[in-house]
Amino acid sequence: MYTHSNIFIIQRTHAHSSFFVKLTACIMSTTPFLPLLQLCNEDYHWWWRSFLSSGSAAGYLFLYSVWYFISKLEITGWVSSAIYFGYMFVIALAFFLLTGCIGFWACFWFVRKIYGAIKVD
């Protein structure tokens, strides 16, 4: 038997999983272009650049939280502001690590595929 709260939880869980799938697909489809450009210029140090380029979305997330704090929230007090920005920094850091790892593994898979297709005689 489904109640209203159970249906709301199912819909919210579906929305979060849909966001994660779309985020992963977007990162995996756009991030491998940067190492491809580096490899075309014979620069083989693509590892950290792939991680940082895909993780840079966390900077936008943190900047949005600053804008949201200034324009929408009515938080007064130093301690409340420090708690807000502390939590938002941790969330942005977790988002950086998540998107950075997804982008790195997508680039790693891409580079393995293009170098696996080369036939050396």
C-alpha distances in whole Angstrom, upper triangle without the diagonal:
4,7,10,11,9,10,14,14,13,16,18,18,19,22,23,23,25,27,28,29,31,33,34,35,37,39,39,41,43,44,46,49,50,51,52,55,56,57,59,61,61,59,57,56,53,50,50,50,47,45,47,46,43,42,44,41,40,44,42,39,41,43,41,39,43,43,40,41,44,43,40,39,41,42,45,46,47,45,42,43,44,41,39,42,41,37,38,41,38,36,38,40,37,36,40,39,36,38,41,40,38,41,44,42,42,45,46,44,46,50,49,49,52,54,53,54,57,60,62,65
4,7,8,6,7,10,11,10,12,15,15,16,18,20,21,22,24,25,26,28,30,31,32,34,36,37,38,40,41,44,46,48,49,50,52,53,54,56,58,59,57,55,54,50,48,48,48,45,43,44,44,40,39,41,38,37,40,39,36,38,40,37,36,40,39,36,38,41,39,36,36,38,38,42,43,44,42,39,40,41,38,36,38,38,35,35,38,36,33,35,37,34,33,37,37,34,35,39,38,36,39,41,40,39,43,44,42,44,48,47,47,50,52,51,52,56,58,61,64
4,5,5,6,9,10,11,13,14,16,17,19,20,21,23,25,26,27,29,30,32,33,35,36,38,39,41,42,45,47,48,50,51,53,54,55,57,59,60,58,56,54,51,49,48,48,45,43,44,44,40,39,41,38,37,40,38,35,37,39,36,34,38,38,34,36,39,37,34,33,35,36,39,41,42,40,36,38,39,36,34,37,37,33,34,37,35,32,35,37,34,33,37,37,34,35,39,38,36,39,42,41,41,44,45,44,46,49,49,48,51,54,53,54,57,60,63,66
4,6,5,6,9,10,11,12,14,15,17,19,20,21,23,25,26,27,29,30,32,33,35,36,38,39,40,43,45,47,48,49,51,53,54,56,57,58,56,55,53,50,48,47,46,44,42,42,42,38,37,39,35,35,37,35,32,34,36,33,32,35,35,31,33,36,34,30,30,32,33,36,38,40,38,34,35,37,34,32,34,35,31,31,35,33,30,33,35,32,31,35,36,33,34,37,37,35,38,41,40,39,43,44,43,45,48,48,48,50,53,52,53,57,59,62,66
4,5,5,6,9,10,10,12,14,15,16,18,20,21,23,24,26,27,29,30,31,33,34,36,38,39,41,44,45,46,48,50,51,52,54,56,56,54,52,50,47,45,44,44,41,39,40,40,36,35,36,33,32,35,33,30,32,34,31,29,33,32,29,30,33,32,28,28,30,30,34,35,37,34,31,33,34,30,29,31,31,28,28,31,30,27,30,32,29,28,32,33,30,31,35,34,33,36,38,38,38,41,42,41,43,46,46,46,49,51,51,52,55,58,61,64
4,5,5,6,9,10,11,12,14,15,16,18,20,21,22,24,26,27,29,30,32,33,35,36,37,40,42,43,45,46,48,49,50,52,54,55,53,51,49,46,44,43,43,40,38,39,39,35,34,36,33,32,35,33,30,32,34,31,30,34,34,31,32,35,34,31,30,33,33,36,38,39,36,33,34,35,32,30,33,32,29,29,32,30,27,30,32,28,28,32,32,29,30,34,33,31,34,37,36,36,39,40,39,41,44,44,44,47,49,48,49,53,55,58,61
4,5,5,6,9,10,11,12,14,15,16,18,20,21,22,24,26,27,28,30,31,33,35,36,38,41,42,43,45,47,48,49,51,53,54,52,50,48,45,43,42,42,39,38,38,38,34,34,35,32,31,34,33,29,32,34,31,30,33,33,30,32,35,33,30,30,33,33,37,38,40,37,34,35,36,33,31,33,33,29,29,32,31,27,30,32,29,28,32,32,29,30,33,33,31,34,36,35,35,38,39,38,40,43,43,43,45,48,47,48,52,54,57,60
4,5,5,6,9,10,10,12,14,15,16,18,20,21,22,24,26,27,29,30,32,33,34,37,39,40,42,43,45,46,48,49,51,52,50,49,47,43,41,41,40,38,36,36,36,32,31,32,29,28,31,29,26,28,30,27,26,30,30,26,28,31,30,26,26,29,30,33,35,36,34,31,31,33,29,27,30,30,26,26,29,28,24,27,29,26,25,29,30,27,28,31,31,29,32,35,34,34,37,38,37,39,42,43,42,45,47,47,48,51,54,57,60
4,5,5,6,8,10,11,12,14,15,17,18,20,21,22,24,26,27,28,30,32,33,35,38,39,40,42,44,45,46,48,50,50,48,46,44,41,39,38,38,35,33,34,34,30,29,31,28,27,30,28,25,27,29,27,26,29,29,26,28,31,30,27,27,29,29,33,34,35,33,29,30,31,28,26,28,28,24,24,27,25,22,25,27,24,23,27,27,24,25,29,28,27,30,32,31,31,35,36,35,37,40,40,40,43,45,44,46,49,52,55,58
4,6,5,6,9,10,11,12,14,15,16,18,20,21,22,24,26,27,28,30,31,34,36,38,39,40,42,43,44,46,48,49,47,45,44,40,38,38,38,35,33,34,33,30,29,31,28,27,31,29,26,29,31,28,27,31,31,28,30,33,32,29,29,32,32,36,37,38,36,33,33,34,31,29,30,30,27,26,29,27,24,26,28,25,24,27,27,24,25,29,28,26,29,31,30,30,33,35,33,35,38,38,38,41,43,42,43,47,50,52,56
4,5,5,6,9,10,10,12,14,15,16,18,20,21,22,24,26,27,29,30,33,35,36,38,39,41,42,43,45,47,48,46,44,43,39,38,37,37,34,32,33,32,28,28,29,26,26,29,27,24,27,29,26,25,29,29,26,28,31,30,27,27,30,31,35,36,37,35,32,32,33,30,28,29,30,26,25,28,27,23,25,27,24,23,26,27,24,24,28,28,25,28,31,30,29,33,34,33,34,38,38,37,40,42,42,43,46,49,52,55
4,5,5,6,9,10,11,12,14,15,16,18,20,21,23,24,26,27,28,31,33,34,36,37,39,40,42,43,45,46,44,43,41,37,35,35,34,31,30,30,30,26,25,27,23,23,26,24,21,24,26,23,22,26,26,23,25,28,27,24,24,27,28,31,33,33,32,28,28,29,26,24,26,26,22,22,24,23,20,22,24,21,20,23,24,21,22,25,25,23,26,29,28,28,31,33,32,33,36,37,37,39,41,41,42,46,49,51,55
4,5,5,6,8,10,11,12,14,15,17,18,20,21,22,24,26,27,29,32,33,34,36,38,39,40,42,44,44,42,41,39,35,33,33,33,30,28,29,28,25,24,26,23,22,26,24,21,24,26,24,23,27,27,25,27,30,29,26,26,29,29,33,34,35,32,29,30,30,27,25,26,26,22,22,24,22,19,21,23,20,18,22,22,19,20,23,23,21,24,27,26,25,29,30,29,31,34,34,34,37,39,39,40,43,46,49,52
4,5,5,6,9,10,10,12,14,15,16,18,20,21,22,24,26,28,30,32,33,34,36,38,39,40,42,43,41,40,38,35,33,33,32,29,28,29,28,24,24,26,23,23,26,25,22,25,27,25,24,28,28,26,28,31,30,28,28,31,32,35,37,37,35,32,32,33,30,27,28,29,25,24,26,25,21,23,24,21,20,23,23,20,20,24,23,21,23,26,25,24,28,29,28,29,33,33,32,35,37,37,38,41,44,47,50
4,6,5,6,9,10,11,12,14,15,16,18,20,21,23,24,27,29,30,32,33,35,36,37,39,41,42,40,39,37,34,32,31,31,28,26,27,26,22,22,24,20,20,23,22,19,22,24,21,21,25,25,22,25,28,27,24,25,28,29,33,34,35,33,30,29,30,28,25,26,26,23,22,24,23,19,20,22,20,18,21,22,18,19,22,22,20,22,25,25,24,27,29,28,29,32,33,32,35,37,37,38,41,44,47,51
4,5,5,6,9,10,10,12,14,15,16,18,20,21,22,25,27,28,30,31,33,34,35,37,39,40,38,36,34,31,29,28,28,25,23,24,24,20,19,21,18,18,21,20,17,20,22,19,19,23,23,21,23,27,26,24,24,27,28,31,32,32,31,28,27,28,25,22,23,23,20,19,21,19,16,17,19,16,14,18,18,15,16,19,19,17,20,23,22,22,25,26,26,27,30,31,31,33,36,36,37,40,43,45,49
4,5,5,6,9,10,10,12,14,15,16,18,20,21,23,26,27,28,30,32,33,34,36,38,38,36,35,33,30,28,28,27,24,23,24,23,20,19,22,19,19,22,21,19,22,24,22,22,26,26,24,27,30,29,27,28,31,31,35,36,35,34,31,30,30,28,25,26,26,22,21,23,21,18,19,20,17,15,18,18,15,15,19,18,16,18,21,20,19,23,24,23,25,28,28,28,31,33,33,34,37,40,43,46
4,5,5,6,9,10,11,12,14,15,16,18,20,22,24,26,28,29,31,32,33,35,37,38,36,35,33,30,28,28,27,24,23,24,23,19,20,21,18,19,22,21,19,22,24,22,22,26,26,24,27,30,29,27,28,31,32,35,37,37,35,32,32,32,30,27,27,28,24,23,24,23,19,20,22,19,16,19,20,16,16,19,19,16,18,21,20,19,23,24,23,24,27,28,28,30,32,32,33,36,39,42,46
4,5,5,6,9,10,10,12,14,15,17,18,21,23,24,26,27,29,30,31,33,35,36,34,33,31,28,26,26,25,22,21,21,20,16,17,18,15,16,19,17,15,18,20,18,19,22,22,21,24,26,25,24,25,29,29,32,34,34,32,29,28,29,27,24,24,24,21,19,21,20,16,16,18,16,13,16,17,14,13,17,17,14,16,20,19,18,21,23,23,23,27,28,27,29,32,32,33,36,39,42,45
4,5,5,6,9,10,11,12,14,15,16,19,21,22,24,25,27,28,29,31,33,34,32,30,29,25,23,23,23,19,18,19,18,15,15,17,14,15,18,17,15,18,21,19,20,23,24,22,25,28,27,26,27,30,30,33,35,34,32,30,29,29,26,24,24,24,21,19,20,19,15,15,17,14,11,14,14,11,10,14,14,11,14,17,16,15,19,20,20,21,24,25,25,27,29,29,31,34,37,39,43
4,5,5,6,9,10,10,12,14,15,18,20,22,23,24,26,27,28,30,32,33,31,30,29,25,24,24,23,20,19,20,19,15,16,19,16,17,21,20,18,22,24,22,23,26,27,26,28,31,30,29,30,34,34,37,38,38,36,34,32,32,30,28,27,27,24,23,23,22,19,19,20,17,14,17,17,13,12,15,15,11,14,17,15,14,18,19,18,19,22,23,23,25,27,27,28,31,34,37,41
4,5,5,6,9,10,11,12,14,17,18,20,22,23,24,26,27,29,31,32,30,29,28,24,24,23,22,19,19,20,18,14,16,17,14,16,19,18,17,20,22,20,22,25,25,24,27,29,28,27,29,32,33,36,38,37,36,33,32,32,30,27,27,27,25,22,23,23,19,18,20,18,15,16,17,14,12,15,16,12,13,17,16,14,17,20,19,19,22,24,23,25,28,28,28,31,35,37,41
4,5,5,6,9,10,11,12,15,17,18,20,21,23,24,25,27,29,30,28,27,25,22,21,20,19,16,15,16,14,11,12,13,11,13,16,14,14,17,19,17,19,22,22,22,24,27,27,26,27,31,31,34,35,34,33,31,29,29,27,25,24,24,22,19,20,19,16,15,16,14,11,13,14,10,8,12,13,10,11,14,14,13,16,18,18,18,21,23,22,24,27,27,28,31,34,37,40
4,5,5,6,8,10,11,13,15,17,18,19,21,22,23,25,27,28,26,25,23,20,19,19,18,14,14,16,14,10,12,14,13,14,17,17,16,19,21,21,22,25,25,25,28,30,30,29,30,34,34,37,38,37,35,33,32,31,29,27,26,26,23,21,21,20,17,16,17,15,12,13,13,10,8,11,10,7,8,12,11,10,13,15,14,15,18,19,19,21,23,24,25,28,31,34,37
4,6,5,6,9,10,12,14,16,17,18,20,22,23,24,27,27,26,25,24,20,20,20,19,15,16,17,15,12,14,16,14,17,20,19,18,22,23,22,24,27,27,27,30,32,32,31,32,36,36,39,40,39,38,36,34,34,33,30,29,29,27,24,25,24,21,20,20,18,15,16,16,13,11,13,13,10,10,13,12,10,13,15,14,14,17,19,18,20,23,23,23,26,30,32,36
4,6,5,6,8,11,12,14,16,17,18,20,22,23,25,26,25,24,23,19,19,19,17,14,15,16,13,10,12,14,12,15,17,16,16,20,21,20,22,25,25,25,28,29,29,29,30,34,34,38,39,38,37,35,33,33,31,29,27,28,26,23,23,23,20,18,19,18,15,15,16,13,10,13,14,10,10,13,13,11,13,16,15,15,18,20,19,20,23,24,25,27,31,33,37
4,5,5,6,9,11,12,13,15,17,18,19,21,23,24,22,21,20,16,15,15,14,11,11,12,10,7,9,11,10,13,15,15,15,18,20,19,21,24,24,25,27,29,29,29,30,34,34,37,38,36,36,34,32,31,30,28,26,26,24,22,21,21,18,16,17,16,12,12,13,11,7,9,10,7,6,10,10,8,10,13,13,13,15,18,18,19,21,22,23,26,29,31,35
4,6,6,7,10,12,12,13,16,17,18,20,22,22,21,20,19,15,15,16,14,11,12,14,12,9,12,14,14,16,19,19,19,22,23,23,25,28,28,28,31,33,33,33,34,38,38,41,41,40,39,37,35,34,33,31,29,29,27,25,24,24,21,19,19,18,15,15,15,12,10,11,10,7,6,9,8,5,8,11,10,10,13,14,14,15,18,19,20,22,26,28,32
4,6,7,8,11,12,12,15,17,17,18,21,22,21,20,20,16,17,18,16,12,14,16,13,11,14,16,15,18,20,19,20,23,24,24,26,29,29,29,32,34,34,34,35,39,39,42,43,42,41,39,37,37,36,33,31,32,30,27,27,26,24,22,22,21,18,17,18,16,13,14,14,11,9,12,12,8,9,13,12,10,13,16,14,15,18,19,19,22,25,28,32
4,6,6,8,11,11,12,14,16,17,19,20,19,19,18,15,15,16,13,10,12,13,10,9,12,13,13,16,18,17,18,21,22,22,25,27,27,28,30,32,32,32,34,37,37,40,41,40,40,38,35,35,34,32,30,30,29,26,25,25,23,20,21,20,17,16,17,16,12,12,14,11,9,11,12,9,10,13,13,11,14,17,16,16,19,21,21,23,27,29,33
4,5,6,8,9,11,12,14,15,17,18,16,16,15,11,12,12,10,7,9,10,7,6,10,11,12,15,16,17,18,21,21,22,24,26,27,28,30,32,32,33,34,37,37,40,41,39,38,37,34,33,33,31,28,29,27,25,24,23,22,19,19,18,16,14,15,14,10,10,11,9,6,8,10,7,7,10,11,10,12,15,15,15,17,19,20,22,25,27,31
4,6,6,6,9,10,11,12,15,15,14,13,13,10,11,13,10,7,11,12,10,10,13,15,16,18,20,20,22,24,25,26,28,30,31,32,34,36,36,37,38,41,41,44,44,42,42,40,38,37,36,34,32,32,31,28,27,27,25,22,22,21,19,17,17,16,13,12,13,11,8,9,10,7,5,8,9,7,8,11,11,11,14,16,16,18,22,24,27
4,6,5,6,9,10,11,13,14,14,14,14,11,13,14,11,9,13,13,11,11,15,15,16,19,20,20,23,25,25,26,29,30,30,32,34,36,36,37,38,42,42,44,45,43,43,42,39,38,38,36,33,33,32,30,28,29,27,24,24,24,21,19,20,19,16,15,16,14,11,12,13,10,8,12,13,9,11,14,14,12,15,18,17,19,22,24,28
4,5,5,6,9,10,11,13,11,12,11,8,11,11,8,7,11,11,8,10,13,13,15,18,19,19,22,23,24,25,28,29,29,31,33,34,35,36,37,41,40,43,43,41,41,40,37,36,36,34,31,32,31,28,27,27,26,23,22,23,20,18,18,18,15,13,15,14,11,11,13,12,9,12,14,11,11,15,16,14,16,19,19,20,24,25,29
4,5,5,6,8,10,10,9,8,9,5,8,10,8,7,10,12,10,11,15,15,18,20,21,22,24,26,26,28,30,31,32,34,36,37,38,39,40,43,43,45,45,43,43,42,39,38,38,36,33,33,32,30,28,28,27,24,23,23,21,19,19,19,16,14,15,14,11,10,12,11,7,9,11,9,8,12,13,11,13,16,17,17,21,22,26
4,5,5,6,9,10,10,10,11,9,12,14,11,10,14,15,13,14,18,18,20,23,24,24,26,29,29,30,33,34,35,36,38,40,40,41,42,46,46,48,48,46,46,45,42,41,41,39,36,36,36,33,31,31,30,27,26,27,24,22,22,22,19,17,18,17,13,13,14,12,9,11,12,9,8,12,12,10,11,15,15,15,19,20,24
4,5,5,6,9,9,10,11,10,13,14,11,11,15,15,13,15,18,18,20,23,23,24,27,28,28,30,32,33,34,36,38,39,39,41,42,45,45,48,48,46,46,45,42,41,41,39,36,37,36,33,31,32,31,28,27,28,25,23,23,23,20,18,20,19,15,15,17,15,12,14,16,13,12,15,16,13,15,18,18,18,21,22,26
4,5,5,6,5,7,8,7,11,12,10,10,14,14,13,15,18,18,21,23,23,24,27,28,29,30,33,33,34,36,38,39,40,41,43,46,45,47,48,45,45,44,41,40,40,39,36,36,36,33,31,31,30,27,26,27,25,22,22,23,20,18,19,19,15,14,17,15,12,13,16,13,11,15,16,14,14,18,18,18,21,22,25
4,5,5,5,6,9,8,11,14,12,12,16,17,16,17,20,21,23,26,26,27,30,31,32,33,36,37,38,39,41,42,43,44,46,49,48,50,51,48,48,47,44,43,43,41,39,38,38,36,33,33,33,30,28,29,27,24,24,24,22,19,20,20,16,15,16,15,12,13,14,12,9,12,13,11,11,14,15,14,17,18,21
4,5,7,9,12,11,15,17,15,15,19,19,18,20,23,23,25,28,28,29,31,33,33,35,37,38,39,41,43,44,44,46,47,50,50,52,53,50,50,49,47,45,46,44,41,41,41,38,36,36,35,32,31,32,30,27,27,27,24,22,23,22,19,18,20,18,14,16,17,14,12,15,15,12,13,16,16,15,18,18,22
4,6,9,11,11,15,16,14,15,19,19,18,20,23,23,25,28,28,29,32,33,33,35,37,38,38,41,43,43,44,46,47,50,50,52,52,49,50,49,46,45,45,43,40,40,40,38,35,36,35,32,31,32,30,27,27,28,25,23,24,24,20,19,21,20,16,18,20,17,14,18,18,15,15,19,19,17,21,21,24
4,6,9,10,14,16,14,16,19,20,19,21,24,24,27,29,29,30,33,34,34,36,39,39,40,42,44,45,46,48,49,52,51,53,53,50,50,50,47,45,46,44,41,41,41,38,36,36,36,33,31,32,31,27,27,28,26,23,24,24,21,19,20,20,16,16,18,16,13,16,17,14,13,17,18,16,19,18,21
4,6,7,11,12,11,13,16,16,16,19,21,21,24,26,26,28,30,31,31,34,36,36,37,40,41,42,43,45,46,49,48,50,49,47,47,46,43,42,42,41,38,37,38,35,33,33,33,30,28,29,28,24,24,25,23,20,21,22,18,16,19,18,14,15,18,16,13,16,18,15,15,18,19,18,21,21,24
4,6,8,11,11,12,14,16,16,18,20,21,24,25,26,28,30,31,32,34,36,36,38,40,41,42,44,45,46,49,48,50,49,47,46,46,43,41,41,40,37,37,37,34,32,32,32,29,27,27,26,23,22,24,22,18,19,20,17,14,16,16,12,12,15,14,10,13,15,13,12,16,17,16,19,19,22
4,6,7,8,10,12,13,13,16,17,18,21,23,23,25,27,28,29,31,33,33,35,37,38,39,41,42,43,46,44,46,46,43,43,42,40,38,38,37,34,33,33,31,28,28,28,26,24,24,24,20,19,21,19,16,16,18,15,12,15,16,12,12,15,15,12,14,17,16,15,18,20,19,22,22,26
4,6,5,6,9,10,10,12,14,15,18,20,20,22,24,25,26,28,30,31,33,34,36,37,38,40,40,43,42,44,44,42,41,41,38,36,36,35,32,31,31,29,26,26,26,23,21,22,21,18,17,18,16,13,14,15,12,9,12,12,9,9,13,12,10,13,15,14,14,17,19,19,22,23,26
4,6,6,7,9,10,11,13,15,17,18,20,22,23,24,26,28,29,30,32,33,35,36,38,39,39,42,41,43,42,40,39,38,36,34,34,33,30,29,29,27,24,24,24,21,19,19,19,15,14,16,14,11,11,12,10,7,10,11,8,8,12,12,10,13,16,16,15,18,20,20,24,24,28
4,5,5,6,8,10,10,12,15,16,16,19,20,21,23,25,26,27,29,30,31,33,35,36,36,39,37,39,39,36,36,35,33,31,31,30,27,26,26,24,21,21,21,18,16,17,16,13,12,14,13,9,10,13,10,8,11,13,11,11,15,15,14,16,19,19,19,21,24,24,27,28,31
4,5,5,6,8,10,10,14,15,15,17,19,20,21,23,25,26,27,29,31,32,33,34,35,38,37,39,39,36,36,36,33,31,31,30,27,26,26,24,22,22,22,18,17,18,17,13,13,15,13,10,12,13,10,9,12,13,10,12,15,14,14,17,19,18,19,22,23,24,27,28,32
4,6,5,6,8,10,13,14,15,17,19,20,21,23,25,26,27,29,30,32,33,34,35,38,37,39,39,37,37,36,33,32,31,30,27,27,26,24,22,21,21,18,16,17,15,12,12,13,10,7,9,10,6,5,9,9,7,9,12,11,11,14,16,16,17,19,21,22,26,27,31
4,6,6,6,9,11,12,13,16,17,18,20,21,22,24,26,27,28,30,31,32,32,35,34,37,36,34,33,32,30,28,28,27,24,23,23,21,18,18,17,15,13,13,12,9,8,10,8,4,6,8,6,5,9,10,9,10,13,14,14,16,18,19,20,22,24,25,28,29,33
4,6,5,6,9,10,11,13,15,15,17,19,20,21,23,25,26,27,29,30,30,33,32,34,34,32,31,31,28,26,26,25,22,22,21,19,17,17,17,13,12,13,12,8,9,11,9,6,9,11,9,9,12,13,12,14,17,17,17,19,21,22,22,25,27,28,31,32,36
4,5,5,8,10,11,12,14,16,16,18,20,21,22,24,26,27,28,29,30,33,33,35,35,33,33,32,29,28,28,26,23,23,23,20,18,19,18,15,14,15,13,10,11,12,9,7,11,11,8,9,13,12,11,14,16,15,16,19,20,20,22,24,26,27,30,32,35
4,6,7,9,11,12,13,15,16,17,19,21,22,23,25,27,28,28,29,32,32,34,35,33,32,31,28,27,27,25,23,23,22,19,17,18,16,13,13,13,10,8,9,9,6,5,8,8,5,8,11,10,10,13,15,15,16,18,20,20,22,24,25,27,30,32,36
4,5,6,8,10,11,12,14,15,17,18,20,21,22,24,26,26,26,30,29,31,31,29,29,28,25,24,23,22,19,19,18,15,14,14,13,10,9,10,7,4,7,8,5,4,8,9,8,9,12,13,13,15,17,18,19,21,23,23,25,27,28,30,33,35,39
4,5,5,7,9,10,11,13,15,16,17,19,21,22,23,24,25,28,27,30,30,28,28,27,24,23,23,21,18,19,18,15,14,15,13,10,10,12,9,7,10,11,8,8,12,12,11,12,16,16,15,18,20,20,21,24,25,25,27,29,30,32,35,37,40
4,5,5,6,9,10,11,13,15,15,16,19,20,21,22,22,26,26,28,29,27,27,25,23,22,22,19,17,18,17,14,13,14,12,9,10,11,8,7,10,10,8,9,13,12,11,14,17,16,17,19,21,21,22,25,26,26,28,30,32,33,37,39,42
4,5,5,6,9,10,11,13,14,15,16,19,20,20,21,24,23,25,26,24,24,22,20,19,18,16,14,14,13,10,9,10,9,5,7,8,6,5,9,10,8,9,13,13,13,15,18,18,19,21,23,23,25,27,28,29,31,32,34,36,39,41,44
4,5,5,6,9,10,11,12,14,15,17,18,19,20,23,22,24,25,23,23,22,19,18,18,16,13,14,14,11,10,12,11,7,9,11,9,8,12,13,12,12,16,16,15,17,20,20,21,23,25,25,26,29,30,31,32,34,36,37,41,42,46
4,5,5,6,9,10,10,12,14,15,16,17,18,22,21,24,25,24,24,22,19,19,19,16,14,16,15,12,12,14,12,9,12,13,11,10,14,14,13,14,17,17,16,19,22,21,22,25,26,26,27,30,31,31,33,35,37,38,42,43,47
4,6,5,6,9,10,10,12,14,15,16,16,20,19,22,23,22,22,20,17,17,17,14,12,14,12,9,9,11,9,6,10,11,8,9,13,13,12,14,17,17,17,19,22,22,23,25,27,27,29,31,32,33,35,36,38,39,43,45,49
4,5,5,6,9,10,10,13,14,15,15,18,17,19,20,19,19,17,14,14,14,11,9,11,10,7,7,10,8,6,9,11,10,10,14,15,14,15,18,19,19,21,24,24,25,27,29,29,31,33,34,35,37,39,40,42,45,47,51
4,5,5,6,9,10,11,12,14,14,17,17,19,20,19,20,18,15,15,16,13,11,13,14,10,10,13,12,10,13,15,13,13,17,18,17,18,21,22,21,23,26,26,26,29,31,31,32,35,36,36,38,40,41,43,46,48,52
4,5,5,6,8,10,10,11,12,16,16,19,20,20,20,18,15,16,16,13,12,14,14,10,12,14,12,10,14,16,13,14,18,18,17,19,22,22,22,24,27,26,27,30,31,31,33,36,36,37,39,41,42,44,47,49,53
4,5,5,6,9,10,10,10,13,13,16,17,17,17,14,12,13,13,9,8,11,10,7,9,12,10,9,13,15,13,15,18,18,18,20,22,23,23,26,28,28,29,31,33,33,35,37,38,39,41,43,44,46,49,51,55
4,5,5,6,9,10,10,13,12,14,16,15,16,14,10,12,13,10,8,12,12,9,10,14,13,12,15,17,16,17,20,21,20,22,25,25,25,28,30,30,31,33,35,35,37,39,40,41,43,45,46,48,51,53,57
4,5,5,6,8,9,12,13,15,17,17,19,16,13,15,16,13,12,15,15,12,14,17,16,14,18,20,18,19,22,23,22,24,27,27,27,29,32,31,32,35,36,36,38,40,41,42,44,46,47,48,52,54,58
4,5,5,5,7,10,11,14,16,17,18,15,12,15,15,11,11,15,14,11,14,16,15,14,18,19,18,19,23,23,22,24,27,27,27,30,32,32,33,36,37,37,39,41,42,43,45,47,48,50,53,55,59
4,6,6,5,8,8,11,13,13,14,11,9,11,12,9,9,13,13,11,13,16,15,15,18,20,19,20,23,24,24,26,28,29,29,31,34,34,35,37,39,39,41,43,44,45,47,49,50,52,55,57,61
4,6,6,8,9,11,13,14,16,13,11,14,15,12,12,15,16,14,16,19,18,18,21,23,22,23,26,27,26,28,31,31,31,34,36,36,37,39,41,41,43,45,46,47,49,51,52,53,57,59,62
4,6,8,11,13,16,17,19,16,14,17,18,14,15,18,18,16,18,21,20,19,23,24,23,24,28,28,27,29,32,32,32,35,37,37,38,40,42,42,43,46,47,47,49,51,52,54,58,59,63
4,7,9,12,16,17,18,15,13,17,17,13,14,18,17,15,18,21,19,19,23,24,22,24,27,27,27,29,32,32,32,35,37,37,38,41,42,42,44,46,47,48,50,51,52,54,58,60,64
4,6,9,12,14,15,11,10,14,14,10,12,16,15,14,17,19,18,18,22,23,22,24,27,27,27,29,32,32,33,35,37,37,39,41,42,43,45,47,48,49,51,52,54,55,59,61,65
4,6,10,12,14,10,10,14,14,12,14,17,17,16,19,21,21,21,24,26,25,27,30,30,31,33,35,35,36,39,41,41,42,44,46,46,48,50,51,52,54,56,57,59,63,64,68
4,7,9,10,7,7,10,11,9,11,14,14,14,17,19,19,20,23,24,24,26,28,29,30,32,34,35,35,38,40,40,41,43,45,46,47,49,51,52,53,55,57,58,62,64,67
4,7,9,7,7,11,12,11,13,15,16,17,19,21,22,22,25,26,27,28,31,32,32,34,36,37,38,40,42,43,44,46,48,48,50,52,53,54,56,58,59,61,65,66,70
4,6,6,6,9,10,11,13,14,16,17,18,20,21,22,24,26,27,28,30,32,33,34,36,38,38,40,42,43,44,46,48,49,50,52,54,55,56,58,60,61,65,66,70
4,6,5,6,9,10,11,12,14,15,16,18,20,21,22,24,25,26,28,30,31,32,34,36,37,38,40,41,42,44,46,47,48,50,52,53,54,56,58,59,63,64,67
4,5,5,6,9,10,10,12,14,15,16,18,20,21,23,24,25,27,28,30,31,33,35,36,37,39,40,41,43,45,46,47,49,51,52,53,55,57,58,62,63,66
4,5,5,6,9,10,11,12,14,15,17,18,20,21,22,24,26,27,28,30,32,33,34,36,38,39,40,42,43,45,46,48,49,51,52,53,55,57,61,62,66
4,5,5,6,8,10,10,12,14,15,16,18,20,21,22,24,25,26,28,30,31,32,34,36,37,38,40,42,42,44,46,47,48,50,51,53,55,58,60,63
4,5,5,6,8,10,10,12,14,15,16,18,20,20,22,24,25,26,28,30,31,32,34,36,37,38,40,41,42,44,46,47,48,50,52,53,57,58,62
4,6,5,6,8,10,11,12,14,15,17,18,20,21,22,24,25,27,29,30,31,33,35,36,37,39,40,42,43,45,46,47,49,51,53,56,57,61
4,5,5,6,9,10,11,12,14,15,16,18,20,21,22,24,26,27,28,30,32,33,34,36,37,38,40,42,43,44,46,47,49,51,55,56,60
4,5,5,6,9,10,10,12,14,15,16,18,20,20,22,24,25,26,27,30,31,32,33,36,36,38,40,41,42,44,45,47,49,52,53,57
4,5,5,6,9,10,11,12,14,15,17,18,20,21,23,24,25,27,29,30,31,32,35,36,37,39,40,42,43,44,46,48,51,53,56
4,5,5,6,9,10,11,12,14,15,16,18,20,21,23,24,25,27,29,30,31,33,34,36,37,39,40,42,43,45,47,50,52,55
4,5,5,6,8,10,10,12,14,15,16,18,20,21,22,24,26,27,28,30,31,32,34,36,37,38,40,41,43,45,48,50,54
4,5,5,6,9,10,10,12,14,15,16,18,20,21,22,24,25,26,28,30,31,32,34,36,37,38,40,42,43,47,48,52
4,5,5,6,9,10,11,12,14,15,16,18,20,21,23,24,25,27,29,30,31,33,35,36,37,38,41,42,46,47,51
4,5,5,6,9,10,10,12,14,15,17,18,20,21,22,24,25,27,28,30,31,33,35,36,37,39,41,44,46,50
4,5,5,6,9,10,10,12,14,15,16,18,20,21,22,24,25,26,28,30,31,32,34,35,37,39,42,44,48
4,5,5,6,9,10,10,12,14,15,16,18,20,21,22,24,25,26,28,30,31,32,34,36,38,41,42,46
4,5,5,6,9,10,11,12,14,15,17,18,20,21,23,24,26,27,29,30,31,33,35,37,40,41,45
4,5,5,6,8,10,11,12,14,15,16,18,20,21,22,24,26,27,28,30,31,33,35,39,40,44
4,5,5,6,8,10,10,12,14,15,16,18,20,21,22,24,25,27,28,29,31,33,37,38,42
4,6,5,6,9,10,10,12,14,15,16,18,20,21,22,24,26,26,28,30,32,35,36,40
4,5,5,6,9,10,11,12,14,15,17,18,20,21,23,25,26,27,29,31,34,36,40
4,5,5,6,8,10,11,12,14,15,16,18,20,21,23,24,25,27,29,33,34,38
4,5,5,6,9,10,11,12,14,15,16,18,20,21,22,24,26,27,31,32,36
4,5,5,6,8,10,10,12,14,15,16,18,20,21,22,24,26,29,31,35
4,6,5,6,9,10,11,12,14,15,17,19,20,21,23,25,28,30,34
4,6,5,6,8,10,10,12,14,15,17,18,20,21,23,27,28,32
4,5,5,6,9,10,10,12,14,15,16,18,20,22,25,26,30
4,5,5,6,8,10,10,12,14,15,16,18,20,24,25,29
4,5,5,6,9,10,11,12,14,15,17,19,22,25,28
4,5,5,6,8,10,11,12,14,15,17,21,22,26
4,5,5,6,9,10,11,12,14,16,19,21,24
4,6,5,6,9,10,10,12,15,18,20,24
4,5,5,6,9,10,11,13,17,19,22
4,5,5,6,8,10,11,15,16,20
4,6,5,6,9,10,13,15,19
4,6,5,6,9,12,15,18
4,5,5,7,11,13,17
4,5,5,9,10,14
4,5,8,10,13
4,6,10,13
4,6,10
4,6
4
